[in-house]
């Protein structure tokens, strides 16, 4: 056979933003060798893409797949949405480096910050690595998707400082030891360095993650060391990211960027954040900051959440929404009979109402994660109440109609339904939609923020790319198809330094996504117990994605994994 694979008769959108062309794509040894009409050519495998778009595979700049990738080489569910390259190790922690006696310590961080189940994390192949190099080398030949990873600040602090990593600032000698670890990780293929000062990041015992104890001088020194490699990016979450980034933190970002001379990627600028908080004060303020950074030669980008949170929850032990309201969190963990008795106690109700109205806002006392606002919570299903009495109305609206506090209305519903009421938290509002529509057009914004591999009991946002292609491109027409595809392929690949990914060109790696532009979008979610130890998670499926191809080999065809492992470790090019 002349070729390993031919994708025939598709409309090729090559990732550069140029208009689509109807072409065949020929692949040999993992690379594209022809983009042409290939009548009469033969290949070992062919895919008919008639009526479909053939685009580069999507590059996801923000995931937490580093634990999961050790037992799930396909990074499900992202691969079902056309993602061919994932970048893990975000938010200041990674699965390596980790000493053998620190597995429980790192498990406690992943479990708390990213809602990963400790039982599922027992499936991580900790025995295969300690150093970052051992972890990355161990992925070779064992990947379905392409995989890149930051080295996490919290890991490095723990390795160098032991228990002191969550107690104090580092000494000059300790910072030098950490610098050497960053240099070793960059040489071993790290995508860059990630750190976080975000106040909502605490471990399973309520302690701040190690990176939060670092003085700015420490973070800047380690970012500078990463920059000495000459390629890659810095991922950083400033302290004020949750409630709106302050001017002091904006200057801190400039200092990191100027020290490293690498692109600095943050969250919280533009659009609306995960808790619907406008960043800084206005979008004009964001633009002013970006312009100031550009004048100073600092390269700063913000991830933009292009798909609103959409999460089902019940008032039971599966609920992960209330760690900042401890009495609510404890209440949801009680056995059903004890939970019901507590909710019938007027004094307990008074305390619960007060606790939710006064959730923790002090980082010294634990997480500051904001509970879902009742104006964005709906009832999805109730065994005791007819659907027509609640459909399309928020619980805040229903509670006001009944003349009771919204928290009491929710708890009364849960009691009446024996805790089977299915509530739904949807972040989308007209204000959210308008803000994101504007912000995504700024070249300093990176479309994505999936959190793939995390928050599996709620919503890991792994279907963001299907949503973007369906909602923002096809329905809202915020982008042309060609330019929209470029925004989630070539743009992140180039920014991250993955210069051989993100476009379809002769000689380039054959990472492709084949989809129907008329039907592409999120489809359904299923709660499936398929993680180690039988732990359950939500799996978000797509409509309209017909194939995901990595280095010339299909890993997903018509919604099914093929079992092939063509993925590679990806590193920034010097």
C-alpha positions, 0 to 999 in steps of 0.5 A, a space after each residue: 500500500 502507498 499509504 497507511 491512511 487516507 481520509 477522503 472527500 472531506 472539507 479540510 479546515 487546516 487550522 491556519 484560518 484559510 478557507 476550507 478545501 475539499 481534499 484527501 489527506 494521505 498519511 504515512 508513518 504518522 505524518 501527512 504526506 499529501 493534501 490532494 485529490 488522491 483518486 486511485 491511491 491505496 492505503 491500509 485504512 481509509 475513512 470517508 469524510 464526505 459532508 464532514 470537516 477534517 480539522 487539526 486535532 484540538 490542543 487543550 491547554 488546561 487539564 489535570 489528566 496526569 494521574 488518570 493518564 497512568 491508567 487511562 491512556 486515552 484521556 477520556 472523555 476529551 478524546 471523544 470531543 476531538 482533543 488529540 493533545 492535552 496539557 496536564 500538571 496545571 494549578 501548581 501540582 503534578 503527579 511527579 516529582 513525588 517521593 515514595 512516602 509522599 503518595 498520600 500527601 499528593 493524593 490529598 491535594 488532587 482529591 481536595 482541589 480537583 475532586 478526585 476520589 482517593 480510591 480512584 487515585 489508588 489506581 495511579 501507578 505511583 510505583 513506576 516513578 519518583 522523578 519528573 523524568 521517570 514519569 515522562 519517560 514512562 509514558 512513551 509507547 503507552 499513550 493514546 493521546 499526545 501528552 504534555 505536563 507542567 512540573 508543579 510547584 507544590 511537588 517541588 516544595 514538598 520534595 525539598 522542604 518536607 513538612 515545612 512546605 506547608 508551614 513557612 517560606 523557603 530559605 535561599 538554599 531551599 530555593 536553589 534546590 528547587 531551581 535545580 529541580 525545575 531545570 531537571 524537569 524542563 530538560 526532561 520534557 516539562 511544558 513549563 512550570 505551574 504554581 498557585 496562590 489561589 485561596 481555594 486550594 487546600 488539601 484533604 485536611 484543609 491545609 493550604 497547598 504548598 505553593 501558597 506558602 511561597 513568597 513572590 521571590 520564590 515563585 519568580 526565581 523558579 519561573 526564571 529558571 524555567 525560562 532559562 530553558 528557552 521554551 514553554 510557558 508558566 501557569 500561575 493562579 494569583 491569590 485574588 483569582 477567585 474574587 477578581 484579580 487585584 492591581 497588586 496581583 497584576 503587577 506580580 504577573 508582570 514580574 513573573 513574565 519579565 523574569 521568565 520571558 515566557 508566556 504566563 497563562 492565568 485564569 480570571 481575566 475577561 468574560 466571567 469566572 467560574 463563580 461568575 465574578 467579573 475580573 478586575 472591574 470591567 473588560 476595559 480594565 482587562 484590555 488596559 492591563 493587557 496593553 500595559 503588559 505588551 508595552 513592557 514586553 510581558 506576554 500574559 494570557 488568560 484562559 477563557 471558560 467558553 462553556 458555562 458550568 452545568 452540573 447536577 447535584 443532590 443533597 446527599 453524599 455525592 454533593 461537592 458544592 459546599 466545602 466552604 460551608 462546613 455544616 452543609 458539607 457535614 450534613 450531606 455526608 450524614 446517613 439519610 435518616 440522620 440527615 433527615 432528622 437534622 433538617 427537621 430541627 429548627 435550630 439546625 435549619 437556622 445554623 444552615 441558613 446562616 452558614 450558607 449566607 456566610 460561607 468561608 471567605 478567609 483563606 486562612 480557614 480553608 477553601 473559599 470556593 463559592 457555593 452555587 448561587 440559588 439564582 442559577 440553580 434549577 430543579 431537574 427532577 422531583 418525585 413529589 412535584 409535577 414538572 410544570 410547577 418548576 420547569 424553567 424557573 430557578 429555585 430562587 424564584 420558586 422560593 420567593 413565590 412561596 415566601 421562604 429563604 431559598 436554602 429552606 426551599 431546597 432542603 424542604 424539597 430534598 426532604 419531601 423527595 427522600 433526597 432524590 430531588 435532582 438539582 441543576 447548577 447552570 452558570 449561563 446567564 445573558 450577562 455571561 454569554 455577552 461577556 464571553 462573546 466579547 472576550 474570546 475575540 481578544 488575542 490574549 484570551 485562550 479558549 478552553 479551560 476544560 479541567 479534563 480529568 478533574 471534578 469527575 463527580 460533577 462536570 469536568 468540562 471535557 465537552 467544551 470543544 464540542 460546545 464551542 464548535 456548536 454554540 459559538 461557531 455554528 449557532 452564535 456565529 461569533 467566529 467563522 468555522 475556519 477562524 474558530 478552528 484555528 483558535 482551538 488548534 494552531 493558537 494554543 499549539 503555537 503559544 505552548 511551544 508545540 510547533 509541530 501540532 495544531 495545523 494540517 500540513 504536509 510533513 506535519 504530524 497527522 492529528 485530526 478531528 473529523 466532525 459534522 458541522 451541522 450536528 456538532 455539540 455536547 450530547 448526553 452525560 452518563 454516570 458510570 462506575 469505570 474508575 479504579 475501585 469501581 468509583 463513578 464519574 460523569 462521562 460527557 459524550 458528543 454529537 457529530 464527532 466521527 473520528 479522533 486521529 492521533 499521529 495518523 491512527 484513529 483512537 476514536 471512531 464513531 464514538 468508540 475507542 479503537 484501543 490503539 496507542 499512537 500518542 506521544 510525549 509532547 514538549 515545547 520546541 526550543 
